[in-house]
Amino acid sequence: MGTLEQTEPRDGDEAVRDELTCRAGGYVQADVDAWLAHALAAHLGHYRDPAARAAAAGLLTPPVLAHAALLAELAGLVPGADVDQLAFAARFATTEPEATGALAVFLARVRS
């Protein structure tokens, strides 16, 4: 995970995620998913481009997208929050992606 955190997301990372999942199994997937969700939420690397973020919506799984949405909203509520402090969001998104997405939408409404 430390190596991932030092890497800027690039075009095609979504496909790499799928390949890693096929080759290595789920033990890698959770770290990669958390990294991609954080990159989406923080608009890092190629995710700075709105078109890349929109394209990711068709390539990433619902839990990753829900995790990213919730991270973005939580970061807006507590701007100084560390990624480690928001680790619970990944567990929530993995087990309840629809509820996580609904919570992100609700928080967005509260903030607006």
N, C-alpha and C positions, 0 to 999 in steps of 0.2 A: 504494500500500500504506500509506503514511503516513496518508492520510485514513481508510482502513478501520480502522487501529489506534486512531483517536480516536473511533470510532463504536460505540455500544452496540448489540448485536444486538437486533432486534425481531421480533415475531411476523410471519411471512411472508417473512423473509429467505431462506428456502430456495427459495421461488418466484421471488424476485428473482434468485437465483443462476442458476436455469434460464433466465430471460429474458435475462440478460446473456450467458449461454453461446450462446443462439440468435442474439442480435444482434451480439455482438462477436467471437465465436469463442474459442478456447482461451487466447489471451494474457491475458485478464482472469480466466478461470476459475481458474487456479492461485493467484492472489493471493486471490480470494474464497474458494476452498476452504480455503486456509491460515488465513484469518481465521475462517471458520466452525468449523474444527477446533479452533483455539485457544479460541474462545468456548465451544464444547462442553466442552472439557477443563477450562477454568477456571471454568465455570458463570457466564459473564458475561451481562449483559442478561437477556432473557427466558429464557435457558437456566439461570437460577438455579432455575427451577421444574422439578422432576423430570418433570412431565407434558409440558412443552415439550421436554425432552431425549428423552423416550420418543417423542414425536411426530416428532422430527427423524429418528429411526431409520428411519421409513417414507418420509421425503422426501429424504434425502440419499444420495449414492452410497456404495457400499462403501469406496472409497478415503478419502473424507472421514471416515467413521465410524471406520475403522481408524486413520487419522491421529490423530483425537481421542482414541481409546482409548490409543494409544501415548504421546501427549503427556501424558495424565493420569498414566500409570504412571511415565514418566520424571521428571515433575515431583515425584512422590512419592519417587523415589530420590534426586534432587538438587534439593531445594526451592529453591535460589537460582538455578537454571538460567534463563538468558535465552532467550526465544523464538528469537533468532538462533542460539544454541548448539544448538538442537534442529531446525534447518532440514533436517537429513538425514532426519528422520522423514517429512517430506512427500515427498521423493524415493522413499523406501522404500515408503510407502503408495501412491503413484501407480503404481509398477511392480509391486509385489507386495502387493496389499491383503490377501489371505488370510494370507500369512506375517506381515504386520504385525499383523493381528488375533490370530494365534496367539502372537506374541511378547508382545503386550499382556496376553493371558490368562496366559501363563507368568510374566511379571513380577508380575502381581497375585497369583499363587499364591506367589511367592517372598516378597512383602511381607507376606503374611498369616500 
